[in-house]
Amino acid sequence: MLHYKDGKDVTIPVIAGQQIADWAATPVRQFAGEEKTFTTVADTVPNPQFQQGSVYRMEWGCPVDRRGVELESIEFTGNGRCVPVLMGITGIIEW
């Protein structure tokens, strides 16, 4: 969940099998049920224990009314089936 300085929150659901997969499994090239986000494999590297490991990147389009509001914090909650990790965050105004 994104917490903004003006007190409003935005939830970005990240669902196992829909935007996230086991990092040591065969990389998922396209998540069929994905909505409001676009997730792809950022990199797959050799791993001596699991043969390989993949890191995924997810794009999310910020709602227009939130674009000028300062972000206060990012909160991760889960159901125990996966562990999302924030490795970096970038932003652009428009494509």
Beta strands, then each sheet from edge to edge (+ up, - down):
strand 1: 2-4
strand 2: 9-10
strand 3: 37-47
strand 4: 51-60
strand 5: 71-74
sheet 1: 2+ 1- 5+
sheet 2: 3+ 4-
end
